[in-house]
Amino acid sequence: MPEFLKLQPPFIALNNFLSTIPKSKPETEEINTIDGLMRVLAQDFYSPNPLPEFPRSTVDGYAVISAHTHGSSESIPAILKMIGESPMGKPSAMTVGEGQAILIHTGGMIPTGADAVVMLENSQLNNGSDLEVFKPVSVNENVILVGEDVSTGDLVIPAGRVLRPVEIGGLMSFGVTRIQVNKKPKVGILSSGDEVIPPAQKPSIGQVRDINTSTMSAIVIEAGGEPVPYPLIGDKEEALTKSVIQAFNECDMVLITAGSSASTRDLTSLVIEKLGKPGILAHGVNVKPGKPTILAVCDGKPVIGLPGNPVSALVIADIFVRPAIRKLLHVSDPQFKPVVEGRLIGNFSSAAGREDWVPVVLRATNQENEVEPIFFKSNLIFNLVRANALLHIPADVTGVQAGEIVQVEIL
């Protein structure tokens, strides 16, 4: 059986891999802002005007001069004269004078003369015009000032930000209906193996349906890329070479999921080495599942040889594929993964010197979270379907025991 090259710790391999991918200027495209969810902003966005552009009330209540409420209480309320209502959507024609108040609604413009708002629940209107105030307010209480959110010229959304619903809403608040975003990198996906057939076909004995193309496509989409699936390839060097070169020329990144044999993985490495320099950076990473991973950068394009076993491929995609796509997208935000603590309800042993990623079921109970390991084989996809989190066991740990508090990454 062919030997892997020296196994590298996964995060050392990742850092070396990412640092070798050149940071070139990405192509951009203009899209409707409403379609920008999870896209990467291509240019810094500076506030063209302050927000809010006028002082606004944060509550339903009465616009007043704060000094006229000082000393008020439920037993000795301040008495103000209610002179009208501030309309929504336009400035009030009235001015708050000494001893006066104007009814105002949440979001309404503070009328001239007022410097605070008394909440409805802290006041009472008598005879339609006499307002009793039971609680004093200070200057600018219950008021949002001009520019309190952002000032003109503020950098509010930097280039490289992955746009969430809140950024979409923020851009719309400035009337920005079109934006420049980085183009999605095209990721070529090739699945190989003499035993692999398309999912729509019925397998004969010894054949298996291809699921790696579909799962990798979904991961690429989730990470912000555009998957480009290619036809299935048998375990023949000429056919694999032709297909990989086509994908390499047409895409920004290439993923190759190899067949189940060790010889097939060596065949993948031979083909990758033909693509360009510097070539293969890691052939084997010290992680289970996923040891037979190939990481390469060829003439500036990342190429990853993934294990054929679906669980291994999914774990490796999480460690290497997602960060590589983020690098191609020029994402500036740090990548965080949701981590939850829970109490392990089963023992799991691990080989010293190797990192393990264990599918687990995370359950919430009345007292605490429970973490149940799934004792998996890497060629069984429903191990991960049943799982909702991954338990990371570091290389210097030989296992975890039932009852321990562990941290798991949510899938």
CORKAVEN-V291876 format. One record per helix or strand of 2 or more residues. SS is the DSSP state (hx for helix, st for strand). FROM is the first residue (numbers start at 1). TO is the last residue. If there is no record, write none. Layout:
SS	FROM	TO
SS	FROM	TO
This chain:
hx	10	20
st	28	32
hx	33	35
st	40	41
st	45	46
st	56	57
st	61	64
hx	66	69
st	78	85
st	100	104
st	116	119
hx	120	122
st	123	126
st	130	133
st	143	144
st	155	157
hx	165	173
st	178	182
st	186	192
st	196	197
st	208	209
hx	212	223
st	226	229
hx	237	250
st	253	257
hx	262	272
st	278	283
st	287	288
st	294	298
st	301	306
hx	310	329
st	339	344
st	348	349
st	355	364
st	369	373
hx	382	386
st	389	393
st	399	400
st	405	410
